[in-house]
């Protein structure tokens, strides 16, 4: 697990990186084309990604070590996504509505709620992207804000 908390500088592609990737493939934030890569082609795709991102990753070969070990060139977390920083423009304490999210971060939206029976919950009083009434984020009915990309919605909804 290559992080800044672990003192190991390099990780073996076949013994550490690929097992971690295979175990967590479903949760990785990959483009849809990469996410749909067959299992037998994943190692080659990962190796291509590592070699094509020389500014981010360094190979053990650069340090006169094995060519199958890789590490982060700069051991620090990546910058936060631009979409999330756009939401910081909203005043503190102001209810977070679908309209505000659309205005400040058009690539994000609320994750739709799972359907509930009408007899249990009156849908007009709850926030929903499909509800035509202006809706707000309420702490007792918390929802997640996710990218508009359909692939991510499918992942988050299960």
URKATA-V846970 format. One record per pair of residues at least 4 apart in sequence whose C-alpha atoms are under 7 Angstrom apart, sorted by the first residue. I is the first residue (numbers start at 1). GAP is how many residues later the second one is. If there is no record, write none. Layout:
BEGIN
i=I gap=GAP
i=I gap=GAP
END
This chain:
BEGIN
i=1 gap=19
i=2 gap=4
i=4 gap=71
i=4 gap=72
i=9 gap=62
i=10 gap=59
i=10 gap=60
i=10 gap=61
i=11 gap=5
i=11 gap=6
i=11 gap=58
i=11 gap=59
i=11 gap=60
i=12 gap=4
i=12 gap=5
i=12 gap=56
i=12 gap=57
i=12 gap=58
i=13 gap=4
i=13 gap=5
i=13 gap=55
i=13 gap=56
i=13 gap=57
i=14 gap=4
i=15 gap=4
i=16 gap=4
i=17 gap=4
i=18 gap=4
i=18 gap=25
i=19 gap=4
i=20 gap=4
i=21 gap=4
i=24 gap=4
i=30 gap=4
i=30 gap=5
i=31 gap=4
i=32 gap=4
i=32 gap=119
i=33 gap=4
i=37 gap=4
i=37 gap=5
i=38 gap=4
i=41 gap=4
i=42 gap=4
i=43 gap=4
i=44 gap=4
i=45 gap=4
i=46 gap=4
i=47 gap=4
i=48 gap=4
i=49 gap=4
i=50 gap=7
i=53 gap=4
i=54 gap=4
i=55 gap=18
i=56 gap=16
i=56 gap=17
i=56 gap=18
i=57 gap=13
i=57 gap=14
i=57 gap=15
i=57 gap=16
i=58 gap=4
i=58 gap=12
i=58 gap=13
i=58 gap=14
i=58 gap=15
i=59 gap=8
i=59 gap=10
i=59 gap=11
i=59 gap=12
i=60 gap=4
i=60 gap=5
i=60 gap=6
i=60 gap=7
i=60 gap=8
i=60 gap=9
i=60 gap=10
i=61 gap=4
i=61 gap=5
i=61 gap=6
i=81 gap=4
i=82 gap=4
i=83 gap=22
i=83 gap=24
i=86 gap=18
i=86 gap=19
i=87 gap=17
i=87 gap=18
i=95 gap=41
i=95 gap=42
i=96 gap=4
i=96 gap=40
i=96 gap=41
i=97 gap=4
i=97 gap=38
i=97 gap=39
i=97 gap=40
i=98 gap=4
i=98 gap=11
i=98 gap=12
i=98 gap=31
i=98 gap=37
i=98 gap=38
i=99 gap=4
i=100 gap=4
i=101 gap=4
i=101 gap=5
i=101 gap=7
i=101 gap=8
i=102 gap=4
i=102 gap=6
i=102 gap=7
i=107 gap=40
i=107 gap=41
i=108 gap=37
i=108 gap=38
i=108 gap=39
i=108 gap=40
i=109 gap=36
i=109 gap=37
i=109 gap=38
i=109 gap=39
i=110 gap=19
i=110 gap=33
i=110 gap=34
i=110 gap=35
i=110 gap=36
i=111 gap=32
i=111 gap=33
i=111 gap=34
i=111 gap=35
i=112 gap=16
i=112 gap=17
i=116 gap=5
i=117 gap=4
i=118 gap=4
i=126 gap=9
i=127 gap=8
i=127 gap=9
i=127 gap=10
i=128 gap=7
i=137 gap=5
i=138 gap=4
i=147 gap=5
i=149 gap=4
i=150 gap=4
i=151 gap=4
i=152 gap=4
i=153 gap=4
i=154 gap=4
END
